[in-house]
Amino acid sequence: ANNDALTLDLVARINSERVFFGRTNTRFVTLDASGTTLDTPVLLDVPDRDFAIELGVEMLTDGDWGRLEVGAYRDVSATHGGYEIYGDYGYGWRQGRWYLDSAVGFSYKSQALNDYYWGVTEGETLASQGLLPAYDAGSGVNVSARLSVSYFFNQHWSFAMASEYERMNDHAASSPLVAQR
């Protein structure tokens, strides 16, 4: 649905949390779950996580004050069974062929979503010989900030660069699978 005030979309997407569990899913561990140094480093298989297909709605609106985007997605692939609600506010400046855009946002991740990607099951603890402690991740809010710059060569071609920082929520960041927040 689209009118002068807002756009409302039905969207399907692949959850991006899975990118943290790529093919480079092994690492050498020198500490056990209690923090004790091991005499010999141990090769640890990081638990595998699947992609989730999510379906949701998003609303976009903009004006002289900037732009606002809010949305909600739910897992429809029965991968994690959770949901995400997000909001993003941005403002842009144009000077000739240059365009600078900044944005801040939040993303609420449900307990089911967080626990699937960042939790450690009892089976995974046993498979890691106790090096990964069992962990149940709760729900939480990620926050983000983004800055992008674009240069328009003509109406068909442009060059763009973007940088984004996202801070993981406390429950995801406390997971034994996470090295940096």
Disulfide bonds with the S-S distance in Angstrom:
none
